[in-house]
């Protein structure tokens, strides 16, 4: 009977340990998902800012090229 109690205690300890590991794993997964969500949002923001900067640059360059074209045609 004492051996059975010893095995029962060991089994209970092992089950408790596994349950704690599963709880930690689940919590870690929630944290991982939140980090991933934040990273995707930040990446999207960076891409949007880059696209806006590119568009502003292209618009400015078009204005400069038009002005250069006007200057060349008026000097010609």
Buried (B, 14 or more C-beta within 10 A) or exposed (E): EEEEEEEEEEEEEEEEEEEEEEEEEEEEEEEEEEEEEEEEEEEEEEEEEEEEEEEEEEEEEEEEEEEEEEEEEEEE
